[in-house]
C-alpha cells in the first residue's frame, strides 16, 4: 500500500515517527512538509526524511492564502505521480484539498478543535478523524463530519511523542552548575488561531528579577521574535532558537513554563513541574490542569510564587502523578492500523 503523510509542525514530525515505524516495513510511505524553520530543524535533529514542497504563509491572511494555493499546485503534481492509496494528516488544508480532488481516502489526527480556520478547511473533506478521548466528538462534528466517522483513542498526543529516544550527546543551553534550570516557551504568533499577546514579556521580566541566581532559558520560535525578546529582556535570560529536541531540554529542566500547547503537555506527562500561561485555551491543557499535572497561572506575580512553591516541595511528586496518568492511556497508532485495514 502507498501512504502519503503531510507533516506541517514539529509535533507532527514527532507523532509521525511511530506511524512510520509501524507501517513503514510493509508499505511505501511518502512524507512531505513545507519550508518552516522549526520543522526543518527538528527533522534534521531527528534524522527524519522529509520532502519540502511550498512554504509557511506567515502571519498575514493574504500570504497564507497565496502560500497554500502555490503549495496545492506544486504538491498535487507530486502526489498524483506517487499515487497513494491513503492520506494521513494532522489538519493539512493542502492534503485535504488534494486528496478530495484526486479521490484518495484521507485519515486525520487532531486534538485542536480551537484551530477554527484549519477545521473548516479540512474536516468536511476527510473520511475518518482520530481524536483524544478527552475531547467530545461534537467539538469536531460541528465542522461537517458525521460522528460515526470520528474515532476516539484513550490518550493525549503527548503520550505518543514523549516516548521518543533523544541524543544526550549535545551541548546544553543550561549552564553546568548547581542552580535550578527554568525553561520558558514563548507562544505561537503566526498560527491562524492565535491573537498576539504581550502576556509572556512581563512574565519573563518578573522571573528574571526574582530568580536571577538560577539558569533561565527562553525558547523562541521566529527570528524576529527572538531579536525582540533579546532587546526587551536583555542579558538577564538566555534566549535561544528551537535548535534542540524539546524532550532533551525538558529532561534538563527543573520547571517548565509553557503556553499550553505541545511542549506543555509533554512536560506535564514527563513529570516535569509545569506552569501554563494558557496563551491559547484548549481542552488538552484543561484536562492536564484537572489531573493536577499542570498549574495554570497568567499573572506574573502568581507565576513567580508558584515557582517558589515548586522549588520547596518534594521533587518526585509530579513524576509519580504523571506515571499514574500515562499508564491508563493506549497507543493511538493501533487505532490507525485498524482503520487502514478496514
Backbone torsions as a table, in degrees:
resi	resn	phi	psi	omega
1	UNK	NA	143.3	176.4
2	UNK	-101.2	129.1	-177.5
3	UNK	-125.8	130.7	175.8
4	UNK	-107.8	126.8	176.1
5	UNK	-116.4	122.2	177.4
6	UNK	-101.8	124.0	-169.7
7	UNK	-121.7	119.1	-172.2
8	UNK	-115.4	-16.1	-175.9
9	UNK	-133.5	163.8	177.3
10	UNK	-56.5	-42.3	179.2
11	UNK	-59.6	-38.6	-179.4
12	UNK	-67.4	-32.6	173.8
13	UNK	-59.3	-50.1	-176.6
14	UNK	-67.0	-38.6	-179.5
15	UNK	-70.3	-28.6	-178.5
16	UNK	-75.4	-25.2	-177.0
17	UNK	-55.0	-52.1	179.4
18	UNK	-69.0	-25.8	176.1
19	UNK	-64.3	-46.7	-179.8
20	UNK	-67.1	-38.1	179.1
21	UNK	-60.6	-38.5	-177.6
22	UNK	-86.8	-36.7	-175.4
23	UNK	-96.3	-20.4	-174.6
24	UNK	-59.5	-43.6	-175.8
25	UNK	-59.8	-30.9	-175.7
26	UNK	-109.6	2.1	-176.5
27	UNK	-136.3	159.6	176.3
28	UNK	-96.7	111.6	-173.4
29	UNK	-112.9	130.6	174.4
30	UNK	-111.9	124.2	179.1
31	UNK	-112.0	122.4	179.9
32	UNK	-118.3	160.6	175.4
33	UNK	-152.1	-169.3	175.9
34	UNK	-126.9	160.9	178.5
35	UNK	-66.2	108.3	-178.7
36	UNK	-151.3	119.3	-167.6
37	UNK	-50.5	-49.0	-176.3
38	UNK	-65.8	-34.2	179.8
39	UNK	-71.3	-47.2	-177.9
40	UNK	-63.6	-37.6	178.8
41	UNK	-66.8	-46.1	-179.2
42	UNK	-66.8	-38.6	178.3
43	UNK	-60.1	-38.1	178.2
44	UNK	-68.4	-43.7	178.9
45	UNK	-60.8	-42.9	-175.5
46	UNK	-86.3	-1.0	-177.2
47	UNK	55.8	46.7	-175.4
48	UNK	-101.5	124.1	-175.8
49	UNK	-81.7	109.5	-179.6
50	UNK	-124.5	143.7	171.6
51	UNK	-102.8	119.0	-175.9
52	UNK	-91.9	123.8	178.6
53	UNK	-130.4	120.3	-179.3
54	UNK	78.2	-170.7	-176.2
55	UNK	-143.3	167.5	175.4
56	UNK	-70.9	138.6	-174.8
57	UNK	-82.1	-4.9	-179.0
58	UNK	79.6	-159.5	-174.2
59	UNK	-93.6	-12.0	-176.5
60	UNK	-88.4	134.8	-176.5
61	UNK	-60.2	-43.5	-178.7
62	UNK	-65.9	-40.6	179.4
63	UNK	-68.1	-33.6	175.1
64	UNK	-62.3	-44.5	-179.6
65	UNK	-62.1	-47.6	-178.9
66	UNK	-63.2	-41.7	-179.9
67	UNK	-64.4	-38.8	-179.5
68	UNK	-68.7	-43.3	178.5
69	UNK	-60.6	-45.8	-179.7
70	UNK	-63.1	-40.6	-178.4
71	UNK	-68.9	-40.7	178.2
72	UNK	-59.4	-43.3	-178.5
73	UNK	-63.1	-47.2	-177.7
74	UNK	-72.4	-41.7	-174.8
75	UNK	-71.8	-36.5	-177.5
76	UNK	-61.3	-34.6	178.5
77	UNK	-66.2	-43.5	-179.6
78	UNK	-67.0	-39.8	-178.4
79	UNK	-72.0	-38.8	177.5
80	UNK	-60.9	-39.1	179.1
81	UNK	-68.9	-39.9	179.8
82	UNK	-68.9	-39.0	176.9
83	UNK	66.1	57.0	-178.4
84	UNK	-69.8	152.2	174.4
85	UNK	-87.0	-26.7	-179.3
86	UNK	-149.4	149.6	178.4
87	UNK	-115.3	136.9	173.2
88	UNK	-120.2	129.0	175.0
89	UNK	-142.2	177.0	-178.7
90	UNK	-123.6	28.6	-178.1
91	UNK	107.3	52.6	179.2
92	UNK	-102.0	112.4	177.9
93	UNK	-58.5	-36.3	-179.6
94	UNK	-69.2	-41.9	178.4
95	UNK	-64.6	-38.4	179.5
96	UNK	-64.1	-45.5	-177.7
97	UNK	-68.7	-41.9	-178.3
98	UNK	-69.5	-45.2	-179.8
99	UNK	-63.5	-38.6	176.9
100	UNK	-64.6	-45.5	-178.3
101	UNK	-65.8	-34.0	-177.9
102	UNK	-96.6	-0.1	176.9
103	UNK	71.9	37.4	179.8
104	UNK	-105.2	136.2	179.2
105	UNK	-67.2	137.7	-172.4
106	UNK	-123.9	121.2	175.4
107	UNK	-107.6	131.8	-176.2
108	UNK	-126.6	136.3	169.2
109	UNK	-96.8	141.7	175.5
110	UNK	-160.5	138.0	173.1
111	UNK	-128.6	22.3	-173.3
112	UNK	-130.2	63.6	179.0
113	UNK	-64.2	-15.0	177.1
114	UNK	-71.6	-14.6	177.3
115	UNK	-80.7	72.3	-170.1
116	UNK	-52.9	-47.9	-176.8
117	UNK	-62.8	-45.5	179.6
118	UNK	-64.1	-41.3	178.9
119	UNK	-59.9	-44.2	-178.1
120	UNK	-67.5	-27.6	-177.8
121	UNK	-90.0	-11.7	-175.6
122	UNK	-120.1	-49.2	-171.6
123	UNK	-51.9	-44.8	-177.6
124	UNK	-66.1	-14.5	-173.0
125	UNK	-105.8	-3.0	-175.8
126	UNK	-98.7	166.9	-179.4
127	UNK	-99.2	-39.9	-179.4
128	UNK	-136.9	142.4	179.4
129	UNK	-125.8	127.0	177.6
130	UNK	-107.0	128.7	-175.5
131	UNK	-137.7	155.0	174.9
132	UNK	-64.2	147.0	-176.4
133	UNK	-65.0	-19.0	-178.0
134	UNK	-77.8	-9.7	178.9
135	UNK	-103.2	121.7	178.2
136	UNK	-61.9	143.9	-179.8
137	UNK	-59.1	-31.5	-177.5
138	UNK	-63.3	-21.7	178.1
139	UNK	-65.2	-23.9	179.6
140	UNK	-106.3	-36.2	-176.5
141	UNK	-61.5	-25.6	178.9
142	UNK	-65.3	-15.8	179.2
143	UNK	-91.0	-4.0	173.1
144	UNK	117.0	32.5	174.2
145	UNK	-128.8	141.1	179.2
146	UNK	-69.3	139.2	-177.7
147	UNK	-61.5	-25.6	178.6
148	UNK	-69.5	-16.6	178.0
149	UNK	-96.0	6.8	176.4
150	UNK	-104.7	125.8	-178.9
151	UNK	-114.4	122.6	178.4
152	UNK	-94.1	144.4	174.0
153	UNK	-122.2	144.1	-176.1
154	UNK	-81.7	74.8	178.5
155	UNK	-171.1	165.9	165.2
156	UNK	-112.5	155.1	-169.4
157	UNK	-60.4	-29.5	-179.2
158	UNK	-62.9	-23.8	177.3
159	UNK	-64.4	-32.1	177.9
160	UNK	-75.6	-51.1	-173.2
161	UNK	-69.8	-30.5	-176.7
162	UNK	-74.5	-10.4	-179.2
163	UNK	-76.4	-13.4	-172.6
164	UNK	-62.8	150.2	173.9
165	UNK	-83.6	148.0	-179.5
166	UNK	-128.2	158.9	177.1
167	UNK	-89.0	114.4	-179.2
168	UNK	-87.2	-9.8	-175.6
169	UNK	-88.0	53.6	176.4
170	UNK	-132.2	163.8	-178.0
171	UNK	-78.8	124.6	-178.2
172	UNK	-78.4	142.6	175.3
173	UNK	-73.6	-14.8	177.0
174	UNK	-83.5	140.8	177.1
175	UNK	-68.5	144.0	-179.0
176	UNK	-84.9	83.8	179.8
177	UNK	-144.8	-173.1	-177.0
178	UNK	-92.0	13.0	-178.4
179	UNK	-84.6	163.2	178.3
180	UNK	-76.0	145.7	178.7
181	UNK	-103.4	117.9	179.1
182	UNK	-110.3	119.5	179.8
183	UNK	-109.5	129.1	-179.5
184	UNK	-121.4	128.4	178.5
185	UNK	-105.1	124.3	179.3
186	UNK	-78.6	145.1	-175.6
187	UNK	-70.8	160.6	175.2
188	UNK	-65.4	139.8	179.7
189	UNK	-117.0	-23.8	-170.1
190	UNK	-107.1	1.3	176.5
191	UNK	-75.7	149.2	-177.2
192	UNK	-64.8	-23.6	-175.6
193	UNK	-90.2	1.1	-178.0
194	UNK	-104.7	154.3	170.2
195	UNK	-119.3	132.6	-174.2
196	UNK	-60.2	135.5	-175.7
197	UNK	-136.6	145.0	176.7
198	UNK	-99.9	15.9	-176.6
199	UNK	-54.7	-39.0	-173.2
200	UNK	-75.7	-30.0	-175.5
201	UNK	-61.8	-54.4	177.6
202	UNK	-61.9	-27.5	178.6
203	UNK	-67.5	-46.4	179.2
204	UNK	-62.8	-42.6	-179.9
205	UNK	-61.2	-41.8	-179.6
206	UNK	-65.9	-44.2	179.9
207	UNK	-64.9	-42.3	179.3
208	UNK	-61.3	-35.8	-179.7
209	UNK	-73.6	-46.1	-174.6
210	UNK	-79.5	-23.1	-176.0
211	UNK	-127.9	41.9	-177.3
212	UNK	-62.9	-20.1	-179.9
213	UNK	-88.1	-2.7	179.7
214	UNK	-102.0	171.3	177.1
215	UNK	-88.5	112.9	-178.1
216	UNK	-114.0	120.9	178.2
217	UNK	-119.7	128.5	177.6
218	UNK	-107.2	124.9	-177.0
219	UNK	-98.4	106.5	-178.9
220	UNK	-87.2	175.7	-178.0
221	UNK	-116.9	-50.0	-174.9
222	UNK	-117.1	153.4	-176.3
223	UNK	-55.5	-49.6	-177.9
224	UNK	-66.2	-37.4	177.6
225	UNK	-61.1	-43.0	179.8
226	UNK	-65.9	-42.1	177.5
227	UNK	-60.4	-44.5	179.5
228	UNK	-63.4	-40.7	179.2
229	UNK	-64.3	-43.1	179.8
230	UNK	-62.1	-37.8	178.0
231	UNK	-68.4	-39.0	-174.4
232	UNK	-75.9	-46.6	-175.2
233	UNK	-98.4	-7.3	175.2
234	UNK	63.5	-141.7	-175.6
235	UNK	-96.0	9.8	-177.9
236	UNK	-69.7	-28.1	178.1
237	UNK	-132.4	165.3	177.3
238	UNK	-99.2	115.1	179.8
239	UNK	-100.0	124.3	-176.8
240	UNK	-128.9	158.8	171.9
241	UNK	-81.2	163.1	179.1
242	UNK	-79.8	74.3	178.7
243	UNK	-106.9	16.7	179.1
244	UNK	-125.4	157.3	167.2
245	UNK	-71.7	127.1	-176.5
246	UNK	-55.7	-34.5	-179.4
247	UNK	-65.3	-36.1	177.3
248	UNK	-61.0	-44.6	-179.8
249	UNK	-66.0	-40.8	179.7
250	UNK	-65.0	-36.7	177.5
251	UNK	-61.7	-26.9	-177.8
252	UNK	-92.8	-6.2	-171.5
253	UNK	-94.1	141.4	172.9
254	UNK	-89.4	-21.7	177.0
255	UNK	-155.8	143.2	178.1
256	UNK	-122.9	135.0	176.9
257	UNK	-120.4	114.1	-174.0
258	UNK	-127.2	174.0	-175.8
259	UNK	-86.6	-4.4	179.1
260	UNK	106.0	6.4	-177.7
261	UNK	-98.3	-143.0	-172.9
262	UNK	-58.7	-49.9	-177.5
263	UNK	-66.9	-31.5	176.7
264	UNK	-62.3	-44.8	-179.9
265	UNK	-66.9	-44.1	178.5
266	UNK	-60.7	-47.6	-179.9
267	UNK	-56.6	-47.8	-178.4
268	UNK	-61.4	-45.0	-176.5
269	UNK	-77.6	-14.3	173.4
270	UNK	-85.7	-9.4	179.0
271	UNK	89.4	12.8	176.1
272	UNK	-80.7	131.5	175.9
273	UNK	-55.5	123.1	-168.3
274	UNK	-128.8	133.7	173.9
275	UNK	-117.2	133.7	175.9
276	UNK	-111.7	127.8	174.0
277	UNK	-93.0	9.0	164.6
278	UNK	53.2	50.0	-179.3
279	UNK	-64.0	-37.2	177.0
280	UNK	-126.3	93.2	-178.8
281	UNK	-53.1	129.3	-179.4
282	UNK	-149.2	164.6	-172.7
283	UNK	-69.6	-35.5	179.8
284	UNK	-65.1	-45.5	178.4
285	UNK	-60.6	-40.9	179.4
286	UNK	-62.9	-40.3	177.0
287	UNK	-61.0	-44.8	-178.9
288	UNK	-67.1	-33.8	176.5
289	UNK	-66.3	-43.9	-179.6
290	UNK	-64.6	-30.7	178.4
291	UNK	-83.1	3.4	-179.5
292	UNK	61.5	28.0	175.4
293	UNK	-93.9	-19.3	179.2
294	UNK	-132.4	139.3	172.7
295	UNK	-105.2	122.2	-179.4
296	UNK	-92.7	121.1	176.1
297	UNK	-143.4	133.0	-178.9
298	UNK	-115.3	-11.0	179.7
299	UNK	-93.4	129.5	-178.1
300	UNK	-53.8	-40.5	179.5
301	UNK	-65.4	-41.9	179.3
302	UNK	-67.3	-37.5	177.4
303	UNK	-62.0	-45.6	179.3
304	UNK	-60.6	-42.7	178.9
305	UNK	-65.8	-37.2	179.3
306	UNK	-66.7	-38.4	176.4
307	UNK	-59.1	-43.0	179.8
308	UNK	-61.2	-42.8	179.9
309	UNK	-65.1	-40.7	-179.6
310	UNK	-63.2	-42.6	-179.3
311	UNK	-66.6	-22.2	-178.0
312	UNK	-86.4	-29.0	-172.8
313	UNK	-86.8	175.5	-178.4
314	UNK	-61.1	136.5	-173.1
315	UNK	-71.7	-25.2	-175.7
316	UNK	-94.2	4.4	-177.2
317	UNK	-61.2	-48.1	179.4
318	UNK	-66.2	-37.8	-178.1
319	UNK	-61.1	-46.6	-179.8
320	UNK	-62.1	-42.8	-179.2
321	UNK	-65.8	-40.4	-179.2
322	UNK	-65.8	-44.2	179.9
323	UNK	-58.5	-42.2	-179.5
324	UNK	-62.0	-43.1	-179.5
325	UNK	-69.1	-45.2	-178.2
326	UNK	-62.4	-37.1	-179.3
327	UNK	-60.8	-25.9	-177.0
328	UNK	-84.7	-2.5	-174.2
329	UNK	-101.4	157.5	-178.3
330	UNK	-109.6	175.0	179.2
331	UNK	-92.3	111.9	-178.6
332	UNK	-63.6	-24.5	-177.3
333	UNK	-65.2	-28.9	176.7
334	UNK	-65.1	-37.0	176.6
335	UNK	-64.8	-40.7	178.3
336	UNK	-61.1	-43.6	-179.7
337	UNK	-59.7	-42.1	179.6
338	UNK	-65.0	-41.1	179.8
339	UNK	-64.6	-42.1	179.0
340	UNK	-63.3	-42.6	179.5
341	UNK	-63.0	-37.6	-178.3
342	UNK	-76.4	NA	NA
